[in-house]
Amino acid sequence: VDINLTSAYTLTHLMLPLLKASSCGNIVNVSSALSWMVDKRFAAYGAAKAGMNQMTKILSYELAPSIRVNAVAPGAVRTPLSESQFRARARDDSHFEELLEAVIQRYPLSRWGTTEDIARTIAFLASEQSGWITGQIIPIDGGLLEIR
């Protein structure tokens, strides 16, 4: 909770004077698809990210009209950290590949997300192209939440 919610809250409040002084104040938080899903393996993480969603919505109201606040909620993204977590659960290389494949079978787009998928959406939300968007949590999850 400290890493996934309290740190974002603290950083936001430390940066508010600079954001208010800028002509394009904008916050994009990083939540998670697990903020809307129940998975007993990730109870604290999911709860912290759900708190991030609520914080995003509240701040978007409190800081408007000078600062826009949104969030992205990624699904499974293949990174060295996620791979290491799966490798720790795998019995061998073959089982590791099976575990990775089982994840993407849950997603309508049948692939892992990439860091580029997330970065492009954050860049859009941080740009003036999204100038009339605030208080939104955007799922970037290959359609996972739509099939639940």
Phi, psi and omega in degrees: 000320178299315182288317190266351178223304185300320181297319179294319178299313182295313180299317179303312183291329175291326183272351185306316179302318179292318179297318180293328180282339181281161180272356182218050180302134186200134177236132173235109178275157177247109179262219180195150173301333179292351175289341180248355185246157176256120176215110187300339178287342186231040185299306182295318179298311180299319179294319179296318180290327173296321174298322176298319178301313181294320177299319178301312181295316181295313180296326179298326177282313184293326187263353178292149004265000187280335182228128175268143181226123178222175176215157169248149180232086181291151167271212182290120178244130181278111180227169175303324179294312181296321177297319180295324178294320178288322179297325179294331179273343186279144176284325181200183183298322180295316178295323176303312179296323177297318179298316178297318180294322180298325179295309186289340176294339179281345186260129178304327179277000172052041173203160173289151170287161177241161176298329178294322176304316183288314183299320180297321180289320177298316179300319178297312181295332179277349184268168176288346176298337179250030187300345180245025178244124174207151178076018184254146172246113186262114176290132172237083195219022177059022178089004185304312184291337180286339183262358181284000000 
